[in-house]
Amino acid sequence: MRKPSFLMVCCALTLTLVGCNTSEQPETEQPVDEPTVSEQEPTTPPEESPTESTEEEQVNEEPAEEPPVETPEEEAPPIELVPTEPIERDGQANLALDTLVLVNKQIALPSTYKPGDLVTPNIDFVDSATGDRRMLRQEAATAVEALMKDAKAAGIDLKGTSAFRSYEYQVQLFNSYVARDGKEQAMKYSAPPGHSEHQTGLAIDISSASVGYQLTQGLEQTKEGKWLADNAHTYGFIVRYQRAYEAETGYMYEPWHLRYIGVEHATNVREMNVPFEQYLEQLMD
Ligand SMILES: [Zn+2]
């Protein structure tokens, strides 16, 4: 039996080295010790090594042996409105999420998608918004009517500038932006067809007289823009593209773009101060 004797030698060697280590620097000797044992005894069963290993080696092995001691984690999601569906399938938006549907640079709606419950909310629009571009899904339309009514009562002058956009309209719009500014620039403020949240019928651009009803970041500094930022969530809307989310969403800050997700979720998103993408991921985790 050569092994035991060899092991004994190793043990003695190790002990000697450990003895040295304790009185000197442990770090410097360690690398010399370990390779010697493992190189010369490749066939040594793993069970034997603890008997001859130093304390440091045993500490190293512990994590590998720990997994069986795992404590089972059971986290029952307490939120009632948690959808069980996936957020997307192969880059296609999951319409079953209803008012929580996620559309972004990576996730698209089918080109044929048009919501079945589009209605025209009874609010003020700029003249250039015509036809179905004034429409929203029923729930969002009711919500924006309440928002506009309360805004007006508070002396806040707002108008809708663009709500639903069909796939076909987005084709025209995006192409015109690309022709004007180039694709890279256009991608920062507009969406390729299928990737626009306006196609969901849950998004509306709102602006104020104080900025000539333009879609401009200057809206942020106006009392109307501030009112929107402070109050939109109480009607179920989020200011979807925040300055702090630019890197994550791929869109520049758009103080005018409101997305309807319902009061409870909009309030959560505002409190958590995270992009809608991140909120949904946490919600559905
Ligand atoms: Zn918009």
Boltz pocket constraint, residues with backbone or C-beta under 6 A from the ligand:
constraints:
  - pocket:
      binder: B
      contacts: [[A, 162], [A, 198], [A, 203], [A, 204], [A, 205], [A, 256], [A, 257], [A, 258]]
      max_distance: 6.0
